[in-house]
Amino acid sequence: MLVAKNYVVTVLGGGEYIRCMKTVTGNMVWETSIASGKHRARLAIAETDGGDGIAVLAAGKLTVFQLNTGHSVFSSNLPESTTVRYTMLDSNGGELSVIGIAPNSHFIISTYSEDGVVKSKYSVPAAWATDETSCLVVAHTTLVCLESRSAVLHSLALDAPTAFQSVLLQDLALTSLEAPSIEAFRKSSGKSKEFLLRASHSQSAVLRVASGTVQLVKILDGVNIAQVGQLGDTRVLLAVSGSSSANLSLKGYNMATGEEMGEYSQMFHYPDHGTPEKMYVMLFHKKDGSNGYRILLTSQDHSLNMLHQSGKVAWTREESLASIVSVEMVDLPLSKIQAEMEDFGTRGGESFYLCKQQWETFKFSVVLPQ
């Protein structure tokens, strides 16, 4: 999902549905589709330079759309490969970087102009990388990857992609490590060199890339999710903590000084949606000159919720609430008439007829999940 200007763009089904909605009302502006079949599982989305378009990586191709209309600007097929999986996309300075991974072997980094012309292509060894390796691009300059099982962070400078540098999470003073994961801060925060590490359900940390290495900025105890927004020259870290009473607690910190900003402290009643999983921040000045914000949350139940500074949930989209986890097929009992027909015998073509009748009855008796 991507928040750009006054729009929210979501990619569903690996590119089968691309939808654009207004942030204020949640109304859909446009919808399109580019993917189907085997390519649906791999995708990425990024805002183009200047913010007038979005780039989507799906269905084995790189496609750029106009943000306000959804019209296709260009579409470029990626090189076909049985080993390389293209999973990451970044936009900076009129260029689009497409990053692919060949598990247990190497990364492929290709640079495109915004009209689809290939400008450069590099291959970087990475024998530790697998399909489960989590990666992100920080400040448009550095590729950071997390090797969860070994609790190791790997970083690579994209302007000179020759070799990764590595650091153990334990060396960053993180004490609670349970299925760690990394998350990028949004583009609206400028060329931020920071990113978020979720060490466990009870501890997160803000990390910074400096001179090609990773450094610790701030440990956030008890925080479920955090994100950075920018208002003028001030960069604000907003952190959300959950509680057993279905309430969410929001706190804000000045990224330059680390001090808490009281105007961003708020409690939200947030029942029946589970744990927040992703957070998008929109900061703005109100008419009276005071600071305002909106927060977009995606949660454990797949719902999309817009939170206002008043402490209320402004709107909710729940199209993706249902998730089918398993399907079982069972034989339904025969009706009295069907049982009598089966007992009647199998003279002539009756066996084929009875089989056909039973199948027709079974077909119309099954209720398929929607």
Secondary structure, DSSP 8 states (H G I E B T S, - for coil): -EEETTEEEEEEGGGTEEEEEETTT--EEEEE----GGGGG--EEEE-TTSSEEEEEETTEEEEEETTT--EEEEEE----SS-EEEEEEEETTEEEEEEEETTTEEEEEEEETTS-EEEEEEEE-TT--TT-EEEEETTTEEEEEETTTTEEEEEETTS-S--EEEEGGGGT----SS-EEEE--GGG-S--EEEEEEETTEEEEEEEETTEEEEEEEEET-SEEEEEEETTEEEEEEEEE-TTSEEEEEEEETTT--EEEEEEEEEE-TTS-SEEEEEEEEEE-TTS-EEEEEEEEETTS-EEEEETTSSEEEEE-TT---------------HHHHHHHHH---TTHHHHHHHHHHHHHHHH-----
